[in-house]
Amino acid sequence: MTKSIFKCPKCKEYTLSEKCPKCGSKAFSPQPARFSLEKERKYSHYRRKLVKREQEQITK
């Protein structure tokens, strides 16, 4: 078990457990996901394709 901080999305309370002791809902890590340049390159084709599709829908 790792010691990390979690945040409840409902009551906005911070806790050390994965379940909020105040409201009982599931708590999530408030830290953003780590950035990986390798994964960024791997999925960049899909991201560009999505942006192009969204721009085409806006111009219609």
N, C-alpha and C positions, 0 to 999 in steps of 0.2 A: 504494500500500500504506500503510495507516494503522498507526501505532504504538499498539497497545493491548495490554493484558495479557489473557491467557487462562488458564483453569484446567482441568486434566484431571479428569474425573469419576471415573476409575478410581484413579489414584495420588495425586490431590489436589495435584499439582505445578503451580506457576505457570510460564508460559512466554510468550514474545513471538511465537511462531509458532502457527498454527492446528492443528498436529499436535504431539502430545506427544513430545519427544525421548527420554523415558525408556521409555514403553510403546508408543508409536506410535498411540494412539487419538486421536480428534478432540477438541480442546480447545474449550471454550466461554467466552464472556465471563461473568465472575462478577457483573457489574453488573445490577441489575434494569432492566426495560424502562422507558422514559420514560412518565410519566403525562401523558395528554392529556384535558382536560376535554371537548373536542369529541367524541372517540371514546367517552368514558365515557357521554355522553348518547346517542350514536348506538346503543349496544348495551345500554343499561339496560333496555329492554323485554324483551330475551331473558334477561337476568340475573334479573329479577323473575319471569318465567315459569318459569325453572328452579328458583328457590327455592320457588315455590308448589307445583310438581310434587313436589319433594323432601319438603316438609312434608306433602303429602297421602299420600305413600307411608309416612311415619313413623306417621301416625295410623291407618293401616289395620291 
